[in-house]
Amino acid sequence: MSSALSIGPAAVVAASGGSVLMLAGALLLGGVVLLGGGALWLLQRRRAPWRRRERGSSPAASPRPGAAPPAGSAAPEPLESLRERAGSLLVSTDDAIAHSEQELAFAQAQYGQEQTGPFREAIDRASGHLRHSFQLQRQLEDEIPDTEDDRRAWLTEIVRGCEEAQRSLRAQERGFAELRRLELDAGRAVERLAEAIEAARQRLPEAERELDRLRSRYAESAVETVVENVSEARERLGFAERAAGEAHEALAAADTSEAVLDVRAGEEAVGQVDGLVRAIARTSAEMEAATRSLEEALSRARADLAEAHGLLERGGFGDLAGAAAGVESVVEGIERERAAGPSDPLAHARRLAEARAELDRGLRSVRDQNQQDRAARETLAHTLVSAQARLSSASDFLWSRRGAVRAEARTRLHEAERHLETAQRLRASDPSEALTHANEAIRLAEDAQRMAMGDTREFSSERDRHDGGGMDSAALGGILLGTLLSGGGRGRRIGGSFGGGFGGGRGDPPGGYGGFGGGIAGPH
């Protein structure tokens, strides 16, 4: 990615009277974007400068690279400039992989797993590079003081990792464009898009009913990440319909390339509609699992309280009194809140776990190893349920609002995923260490969700002050990012995942940064 150009995720232009995807009269000259011929909404602040938030409260365990190599004859890049470049690359590469995943899903549906295998491998390689880069970024944000050499070395490695991730995608761009060959069968591609739009439309009523059920059963805090999913899905479906309509018009005008760009924008919008709907169903399933887990944890807490009271009656265990009283108070409070109406099982589980930790420590001295191991496994099992639910909630929210979300929230989400995977891997061999990682996954996922919701609120506030041309939801979903965001802008229009995902653009050679096939129309 070129550091000369950094355009925010809400870089959206509504050309009055023209294409929903048109950047009328856009030129990219030496990193300067010149736009004209329509209403302009260009929100550049989101990715450059890359503003750091308050640092996390605990470090993420990961290997630390050595100090930066000695400077050469040229003056080193200023640290703040390097930080901004690394932040922009983290976000654009994360978006590139998300775009590529969506395009790959369409290709797999059309051609199957075997023919798309190399592209799956390319995404996996890119994801590995990006994951390590996010791990380094988390080290930069932790509370451990870092030297300037360390910061420079880690930022440089983040830049290299993101660039390597993008190279992994670009290596397959021509093959992917040749596989899909949308321009050779553009008419059928438009028909498939129309069919996908109608199928997505049919799923919305049930999604709305499921959302209503969720809101009647659980507190707002338990479902806050999906409460707007149906309305967002409708808006993105409307965008897909407009893209399909313009694809028809382009075909009628014998402009196949324009039709293909519209199709790919519509495909991504439909993919996001499906993701928004699936998030509601996933939230429902995970709230039910969290409720069952909470009930089991409450039962276990009552058993621990009975054990503690028995020991207190025997005398000599006075240190248990305070911990037992704390757990008893929390259990009673949770039971009252659950009886009063809709509640949040994840919040209740968190409160109960915190209260039980001290009591568990007190009981450990009177339990044999088997009893301690059993208690540890039970606690871990409940914590893993909460961790998975928290991570899914944050991940679904970030994925569907990635046009608004900055690097800080993404960093915490990726680190939460890493800690949860570590917890699951250690589950059988080291339950105590696994519990530490599971709790860290919960904390990081909660941070990621809180930050992402803040980013989204700021995005919404900004777009309320601009005329988004009816494309606000598409911008929020990152559908309009295109190659411009990753420095590979090619000309006049943005649509779908061009340059941020697999696929070809116009008949010029596949290019584009951060994905397969470039895809912004027109000359470099």
C-alpha positions in Angstrom: 0.0 0.0 0.0 1.2 3.4 -0.9 1.7 5.6 2.2 1.0 8.7 0.1 -2.8 8.1 0.0 -4.9 7.1 3.0 -8.7 7.4 2.5 -11.1 6.6 5.3 -13.6 3.8 5.3 -16.4 6.2 4.7 -14.9 7.5 1.5 -18.2 7.6 -0.4 -19.4 9.7 -3.2 -23.0 10.1 -4.3 -23.1 11.4 -7.8 -26.5 13.0 -8.2 -28.4 11.6 -11.1 -25.7 9.1 -11.8 -24.5 5.6 -10.9 -24.8 4.6 -7.2 -21.2 3.6 -7.5 -19.9 6.6 -9.5 -16.9 8.7 -8.6 -17.7 11.4 -11.1 -14.6 13.0 -12.4 -12.3 11.5 -9.8 -8.6 11.7 -10.3 -5.8 10.5 -8.2 -2.7 12.6 -8.7 0.3 12.0 -6.5 -1.8 10.9 -3.6 -4.3 13.8 -3.9 -7.9 12.9 -4.6 -9.8 15.3 -6.8 -13.5 14.8 -7.0 -16.2 16.6 -8.8 -19.6 16.4 -10.6 -21.7 15.3 -7.7 -22.4 15.5 -4.0 -19.3 14.6 -2.0 -19.0 12.8 1.2 -15.4 12.1 2.0 -14.7 11.1 5.6 -11.0 10.8 5.7 -10.3 10.9 9.4 -10.9 7.3 10.2 -7.6 5.7 9.1 -5.2 8.6 9.0 -4.1 9.8 11.3 -4.3 6.5 13.2 -5.3 7.7 16.7 -4.3 5.5 19.6 -6.7 4.8 22.4 -6.1 4.2 26.0 -3.8 1.2 26.4 -5.0 -2.2 27.7 -4.6 -3.3 31.3 -2.6 -6.4 30.7 0.0 -7.6 28.1 -0.7 -10.2 25.5 1.8 -12.9 25.6 3.7 -13.0 22.3 7.3 -13.1 21.1 9.0 -9.7 20.9 11.3 -9.1 18.0 14.7 -7.6 18.4 15.6 -4.0 18.1 15.4 -2.1 14.8 18.4 -2.5 12.5 20.9 0.4 12.4 19.8 3.3 10.2 21.3 3.6 6.8 22.5 6.7 5.1 18.9 7.8 4.6 17.1 9.4 7.5 14.7 7.0 9.2 11.0 7.5 8.8 9.5 9.5 11.7 8.0 7.3 14.3 4.6 8.9 14.2 4.5 8.6 10.4 5.5 4.9 10.7 2.7 4.4 13.3 0.1 6.0 11.0 1.3 3.8 8.1 1.2 0.6 10.1 -2.3 1.5 11.4 -3.7 2.2 8.0 -2.2 -1.1 6.7 -3.7 -3.1 9.5 -7.1 -1.9 8.7 -6.8 -2.1 4.9 -5.3 -5.6 5.1 -8.0 -6.7 7.5 -10.6 -5.4 5.1 -8.9 -7.0 2.1 -9.1 -10.4 3.7 -12.8 -9.8 4.7 -13.6 -8.8 1.1 -11.7 -11.8 -0.3 -13.5 -14.2 2.0 -16.9 -12.9 0.7 -15.8 -13.2 -2.9 -14.4 -16.7 -2.3 -17.8 -17.7 -0.8 -19.5 -16.8 -4.1 -16.9 -18.6 -6.1 -17.2 -21.7 -3.9 -20.9 -21.8 -4.4 -20.4 -21.6 -8.1 -17.4 -23.9 -8.6 -16.9 -25.9 -5.5 -14.1 -26.4 -3.0 -11.6 -28.1 -5.2 -11.3 -25.4 -7.8 -11.1 -22.7 -5.3 -8.6 -24.4 -3.0 -5.6 -22.2 -4.0 -7.5 -19.1 -3.1 -8.5 -20.5 0.3 -4.8 -21.2 0.9 -3.9 -17.6 -0.1 -6.4 -16.2 2.3 -5.1 -18.4 5.1 -1.5 -17.3 4.5 -2.6 -13.7 4.4 -4.5 -14.2 7.7 -1.5 -15.7 9.3 0.7 -12.7 8.4 -2.1 -10.3 9.6 -2.6 -12.1 12.8 1.1 -11.8 13.8 0.9 -8.1 12.9 -2.0 -7.6 15.2 -0.2 -9.4 17.9 2.7 -7.0 17.6 0.3 -4.0 17.7 -1.1 -5.3 20.9 2.3 -5.3 22.4 2.7 -1.7 21.4 -0.6 -0.9 23.3 0.1 -2.8 26.5 1.3 -1.1 29.7 4.9 -2.3 29.4 7.2 0.6 28.6 8.9 0.2 25.2 12.1 1.7 23.9 11.9 3.7 20.7 14.0 1.0 19.0 11.5 -1.6 20.0 8.5 0.5 18.8 10.2 1.1 15.5 11.1 -2.5 15.0 7.6 -3.7 15.8 5.9 -1.1 13.6 8.3 -2.0 10.8 7.4 -5.6 11.2 3.7 -4.8 11.2 4.2 -3.0 7.9 6.1 -5.9 6.4 3.6 -8.4 7.7 0.6 -6.6 6.2 2.4 -6.1 2.9 3.2 -9.8 2.8 -0.4 -10.6 3.5 -1.4 -8.4 0.5 1.2 -10.1 -1.7 -0.3 -13.5 -0.8 -3.6 -12.3 -2.1 -2.2 -10.6 -5.2 -0.3 -13.7 -6.2 -3.6 -15.4 -6.9 -5.5 -12.5 -8.4 -5.2 -13.5 -12.1 -6.2 -17.1 -11.4 -9.2 -16.0 -9.5 -10.3 -13.6 -12.3 -9.9 -16.4 -14.8 -11.9 -18.7 -12.6 -14.9 -16.5 -12.3 -14.8 -15.0 -15.8 -17.8 -12.8 -15.0 -17.4 -10.7 -18.1 -17.8 -13.7 -20.4 -21.2 -14.5 -18.7 -22.3 -11.2 -17.3 -25.9 -11.8 -18.2 -26.1 -14.9 -16.1 -24.2 -13.2 -13.3 -26.8 -10.5 -13.2 -29.5 -13.2 -13.0 -27.7 -14.9 -10.2 -27.5 -11.7 -8.3 -31.2 -11.1 -8.7 -31.9 -14.6 -7.4 -29.6 -14.0 -4.4 -31.3 -10.7 -3.6 -34.8 -12.4 -3.6 -33.6 -15.3 -1.4 -32.1 -12.8 1.0 -35.3 -10.8 1.1 -37.3 -14.0 2.0 -35.1 -14.5 5.1 -35.7 -11.0 6.6 -39.2 -11.6 8.1 -38.0 -14.6 10.2 -34.9 -12.7 11.2 -37.1 -9.9 12.4 -39.3 -12.3 14.4 -36.2 -13.9 15.9 -34.9 -10.5 16.9 -38.2 -9.6 18.6 -38.0 -12.9 20.5 -34.4 -12.1 21.6 -35.4 -8.6 22.8 -38.3 -10.0 24.8 -36.2 -12.6 26.6 -32.9 -10.8 27.2 -31.8 -7.4 28.5 -30.7 -4.8 25.9 -27.1 -5.3 26.9 -27.2 -8.9 25.9 -28.4 -8.2 22.3 -27.1 -4.7 21.7 -24.8 -5.8 18.8 -27.7 -7.1 16.7 -30.6 -4.8 17.5 -30.1 -2.8 14.3 -29.2 -5.8 12.1 -32.6 -6.1 10.4 -32.7 -2.4 9.5 -29.1 -2.6 8.3 -29.9 -5.7 6.2 -32.8 -3.9 4.5 -30.6 -1.0 3.6 -27.9 -3.2 2.2 -30.4 -5.2 0.3 -31.7 -1.9 -1.2 -28.1 -1.1 -2.2 -27.8 -4.6 -3.9 -31.1 -3.9 -5.8 -29.8 -0.6 -7.1 -26.5 -2.3 -8.1 -28.5 -5.0 -9.9 -30.6 -2.4 -11.7 -27.6 -0.6 -12.9 -26.0 -3.8 -14.0 -29.1 -4.4 -16.2 -28.7 -0.9 -17.7 -25.1 -1.4 -18.3 -25.7 -4.7 -20.2 -28.4 -3.0 -22.3 -25.8 -0.3 -23.2 -23.3 -3.1 -24.0 -21.0 -2.0 -21.2 -20.1 -5.4 -19.8 -17.3 -4.2 -17.6 -19.6 -1.7 -15.8 -22.2 -4.5 -15.3 -19.6 -6.8 -13.7 -18.5 -4.0 -11.3 -22.2 -3.5 -10.3 -22.7 -7.3 -9.9 -19.7 -7.6 -7.6 -20.9 -4.7 -5.4 -24.3 -6.3 -5.3 -22.9 -9.7 -4.4 -21.0 -8.2 -1.4 -24.1 -6.4 -0.2 -26.1 -9.6 -0.3 -23.3 -11.4 1.5 -23.5 -8.8 4.2 -27.3 -9.2 4.4 -26.8 -12.9 5.0 -24.1 -12.2 7.7 -26.4 -9.7 9.5 -29.2 -12.3 9.5 -26.9 -15.1 10.7 -25.6 -13.0 13.5 -29.2 -12.8 14.9 -29.5 -16.5 14.8 -26.1 -17.0 16.3 -26.8 -14.6 19.1 -30.0 -16.5 19.9 -28.2 -19.8 20.1 -25.4 -18.5 22.2 -27.7 -16.7 24.6 -29.5 -20.0 25.1 -26.1 -21.7 25.7 -25.1 -19.0 28.1 -28.3 -19.3 30.0 -27.8 -23.0 30.4 -24.2 -22.5 31.5 -25.3 -19.9 34.0 -27.9 -22.2 35.5 -25.2 -24.9 35.9 -22.8 -22.3 37.4 -25.5 -21.2 39.9 -26.1 -24.8 40.9 -22.3 -25.3 41.4 -22.1 -22.1 43.4 -24.9 -23.3 45.7 -23.0 -26.6 46.2 -19.8 -24.7 47.0 -21.8 -22.5 49.5 -23.1 -25.6 51.2 -19.6 -26.9 51.5 -18.3 -23.6 52.8 -21.1 -23.4 55.4 -20.4 -26.9 56.6 -16.7 -26.1 57.1 -17.6 -22.9 58.9 -19.9 -24.8 61.3 -17.0 -27.2 62.1 -14.8 -24.2 63.0 -11.3 -23.3 62.0 -12.2 -21.9 58.5 -13.1 -18.3 59.4 -11.4 -17.0 56.3 -14.2 -18.5 54.2 -16.9 -16.4 55.8 -16.4 -13.3 53.7 -16.0 -15.1 50.4 -19.1 -17.2 51.1 -21.1 -14.1 52.0 -20.0 -12.5 48.7 -21.0 -15.4 46.6 -24.3 -15.7 48.4 -25.1 -12.1 47.8 -24.3 -12.4 44.1 -26.4 -15.6 43.7 -29.4 -14.0 45.4 -29.0 -10.8 43.3 -28.8 -12.8 40.0 -31.9 -14.8 41.0 -33.9 -11.7 41.7 -32.9 -10.0 38.4 -33.8 -13.1 36.4 -37.2 -13.4 38.1 -37.9 -9.7 37.5 -37.7 -9.8 33.7 -35.3 -10.0 30.7 -31.7 -10.3 31.9 -28.1 -10.7 30.5 -26.7 -14.2 31.2 -23.2 -13.2 30.1 -23.1 -10.3 32.6 -24.5 -12.5 35.3 -21.9 -15.2 34.5 -19.1 -12.6 34.8 -20.4 -11.4 38.2 -20.7 -14.9 39.5 -17.3 -16.0 38.3 -15.6 -13.0 39.9 -17.4 -13.7 43.2 -16.6 -17.4 43.1 -12.9 -16.9 42.5 -12.1 -16.0 46.1 -14.3 -18.8 47.5 -12.6 -21.3 45.2 -9.2 -20.3 46.5 -10.4 -20.7 50.1 -11.9 -24.2 49.4 -8.8 -25.3 47.5 -6.9 -26.0 50.8 -9.5 -28.6 51.9 -10.0 -30.3 48.6 -8.0 -33.2 47.2 -6.4 -32.9 43.8 -9.2 -34.6 42.0 -11.8 -32.2 43.5 -9.6 -29.3 42.6 -9.2 -30.5 39.0 -12.9 -31.1 38.7 -13.7 -27.6 40.0 -11.2 -26.1 37.6 -12.6 -27.9 34.6 -16.2 -26.9 35.5 -15.2 -23.2 35.9 -13.3 -23.4 32.6 -16.2 -24.9 30.8 -18.5 -22.1 31.9 -15.9 -19.4 31.1 -15.3 -20.8 27.6 -19.1 -20.6 26.9 -19.0 -16.9 27.9 -15.7 -16.3 25.9 -17.1 -17.8 22.7 -20.3 -15.8 23.0 -18.5 -12.5 23.7 -16.1 -13.1 20.8 -18.9 -14.1 18.3 -20.9 -11.0 19.3 -17.9 -8.7 18.9 -16.7 -10.4 15.7 -20.2 -10.2 14.0 -20.5 -6.6 14.9 -17.1 -5.6 13.6 -17.5 -7.6 10.4 -20.7 -6.0 9.5 -19.6 -2.4 10.4 -16.0 -2.6 9.3 -16.3 0.6 7.3 -16.4 2.4 10.6 -14.1 0.4 12.8 -10.5 1.5 13.5 -7.4 -0.5 14.2 -7.7 -0.5 18.0 -10.9 -2.5 18.1 -9.6 -4.9 15.4 -6.4 -5.4 17.4 -8.3 -6.5 20.5 -10.6 -8.7 18.5 -7.7 -10.6 16.9 -6.0 -11.0 20.2 -9.2 -12.2 21.8 -9.4 -14.9 19.1 -5.8 -15.9 19.8 -6.4 -16.2 23.5 -9.6 -18.2 23.0 -7.8 -20.7 20.7 -5.0 -21.0 23.3 -7.6 -21.7 26.0 -9.2 -24.4 24.0 -5.9 -26.0 23.1 -4.9 -26.1 26.8 -8.3 -27.2 28.1 -7.4 -30.8 28.8 -3.7 -30.4 29.6 -3.6 -27.3 31.8 -7.1 -26.1 32.9 -5.7 -23.3 35.1 -3.7 -21.7 32.3 -6.5 -22.2 29.9 -8.8 -20.3 32.3 -6.4 -17.4 32.3 -6.5 -17.2 28.5 -10.3 -17.6 28.4 -10.8 -14.7 30.8 -8.3 -12.6 28.8 -10.3 -13.5 25.7 -13.5 -12.2 27.4 -11.9 -9.0 28.4 -10.4 -8.3 25.0 -13.6 -9.1 23.2 -15.6 -6.8 25.5 -13.0 -4.0 24.8 -13.2 -4.7 21.0 -17.0 -4.5 21.1 -17.1 -1.3 23.2 -14.5 0.4 20.9 -16.2 -0.7 17.7 -19.6 0.5 18.9 -18.0 3.8 19.7 -16.4 4.0 16.3 -19.8 3.2 14.7 -21.6 5.9 16.8 -19.0 8.4 15.6 -19.4 7.3 12.0 -23.2 7.6 12.3 -22.9 11.1 13.8 -20.6 12.2 10.9 -22.8 10.7 8.2 -25.8 12.5 9.7 -24.0 15.7 8.9 -23.5 14.7 5.3 -25.6 13.7 2.4 -24.7 10.0 1.9 -26.7 9.6 -1.2 -28.5 6.6 0.2 -25.3 4.6 0.5 -24.7 5.1 4.2 -25.2 1.4 5.1 -23.0 0.3 2.3 -20.3 2.6 3.5 -20.7 1.3 7.1 -20.3 -2.2 5.8 -17.2 -1.3 3.9 -18.7 -2.2 0.6 -17.5 1.0 -1.1 -13.9 0.8 0.1 -12.4 -0.6 -3.1 -8.8 -0.3 -4.2 -8.6 3.4 -3.3 -8.3 2.5 0.4 -5.3 0.4 -0.2 -3.5 2.9 -2.5 -4.2 1.1 -5.7 -6.9 3.5 -7.1 -7.5 3.1 -10.8 -10.0 5.7 -11.7 -13.6 6.4 -11.7 -15.7 4.1 -9.6 -15.8 2.1 -6.4 -17.8 -1.0 -6.0 -17.8 -4.2 -4.0 -14.5 -5.6 -3.0 -12.4 -4.5 -5.9 -8.8 -4.5 -4.8 -10.0 -5.4 -1.3 -10.9 -8.9 -2.4 -10.6 -11.4 -5.2 -11.7 -10.6 -8.7 -10.9 -8.8 -11.9 -11.7 -5.3 -12.9 -11.9 -4.0 -16.4 -9.9 -5.6 -19.2 -6.6 -4.2 -17.9 -4.2 -6.5 -16.2 -5.3 -7.6 -12.7 -3.7 -5.4 -10.1 -5.1 -3.7 -7.1 -3.7 -3.9 -3.6 -5.0 -6.0 -0.8 -6.9 -8.5 -2.9 -7.4 -10.4 -6.1 -8.0 -8.6 -9.3 -7.9 -4.9 -8.5 -11.2 -3.8 -9.9 -11.4 0.0 -10.0 -12.3 0.8 -13.5 -10.2 2.9 -15.7 -6.5 3.6 -16.2 -3.9 3.9 -13.4 
